Amino acid sequence: MEEQHFIIPIEIIEKKILFLQDKKVILDMDLAELYRVETKQLKRAVRRNIDRFPKDFMFLLTKDEFDNLRSNFGTSSWGGTRYLPMAFTEQGIAMLSSVLKSNRAVKVNIQIMRTFVKLRKLISSHKELLNKIEKMEKKYDYQFKIVFEAIRQMMTPPEKVKPEIGFRTNK
């Protein structure tokens, strides 16, 4: 069997996937970094082939979405971005390899597609596990209800508590 050489580790790609407008997306600047091209080069290629990118493949972030993203990430590497970022769905990313036409773009896209598939499997297995727990909970009596509740709490990610910002005086 041929050994697979991954051009980019899946963990790096996973960190770049965001959930915006009920879709899993990667922003143009992150894709440009993965492809090792300038963001403006990527955007130019997309604009030249805009008919290949319907709204379910690529969309522009709203100013509010972009401002929210920047505030959530604290220090921004986006600096003086003059234009709102493009967000690409899985299908849009697949289309990018045909627009960029580089060997690296093809290899990176393969790895990105594998990452999206891995995430779908994780989400699916998580849902299946929840369904099984619910069925078992209905089947068994009250004694196990506490156990099932504990399992459910362990599966729920903890809420991120934002630290208070500002100056406080002791009164």
Secondary structure in CASP SS format (residue, H / E / C, confidence):
PFRMAT SS
TARGET T0000
AUTHOR 0000-0000-0000
METHOD secondary structure of the structure
MODEL  1
M C 1.00
E C 1.00
E C 1.00
Q C 1.00
H C 1.00
F C 1.00
I C 1.00
I C 1.00
P C 1.00
I H 1.00
E H 1.00
I H 1.00
I H 1.00
E H 1.00
K H 1.00
K H 1.00
I C 1.00
L E 1.00
F E 1.00
L E 1.00
Q C 1.00
D C 1.00
K E 1.00
K E 1.00
V E 1.00
I E 1.00
L E 1.00
D H 1.00
M H 1.00
D H 1.00
L H 1.00
A H 1.00
E H 1.00
L H 1.00
Y H 1.00
R C 1.00
V C 1.00
E C 1.00
T H 1.00
K H 1.00
Q H 1.00
L H 1.00
K H 1.00
R H 1.00
A H 1.00
V H 1.00
R H 1.00
R H 1.00
N C 1.00
I H 1.00
D H 1.00
R H 1.00
F C 1.00
P C 1.00
K C 1.00
D C 1.00
F C 1.00
M E 1.00
F E 1.00
L E 1.00
L C 1.00
T C 1.00
K H 1.00
D H 1.00
E H 1.00
F H 1.00
D H 1.00
N H 1.00
L H 1.00
R H 1.00
S H 1.00
N H 1.00
F C 1.00
G C 1.00
T C 1.00
S C 1.00
S C 1.00
W C 1.00
G C 1.00
G C 1.00
T C 1.00
R C 1.00
Y C 1.00
L C 1.00
P C 1.00
M E 1.00
A E 1.00
F E 1.00
T C 1.00
E H 1.00
Q H 1.00
G H 1.00
I H 1.00
A H 1.00
M H 1.00
L H 1.00
S H 1.00
S H 1.00
V H 1.00
L H 1.00
K C 1.00
S C 1.00
N H 1.00
R H 1.00
A H 1.00
V H 1.00
K H 1.00
V H 1.00
N H 1.00
I H 1.00
Q H 1.00
I H 1.00
M H 1.00
R H 1.00
T H 1.00
F H 1.00
V H 1.00
K H 1.00
L H 1.00
R H 1.00
K H 1.00
L H 1.00
I H 1.00
S H 1.00
S H 1.00
H H 1.00
K H 1.00
E H 1.00
L H 1.00
L H 1.00
N H 1.00
K H 1.00
I H 1.00
E H 1.00
K H 1.00
M H 1.00
E H 1.00
K H 1.00
K H 1.00
Y C 1.00
D C 1.00
Y H 1.00
Q H 1.00
F H 1.00
K H 1.00
I H 1.00
V H 1.00
F H 1.00
E H 1.00
A H 1.00
I H 1.00
R H 1.00
Q H 1.00
M H 1.00
M H 1.00
T C 1.00
P C 1.00
P C 1.00
E C 1.00
K C 1.00
V C 1.00
K C 1.00
P C 1.00
E C 1.00
I C 1.00
G C 1.00
F C 1.00
R C 1.00
T C 1.00
N C 1.00
K C 1.00
END
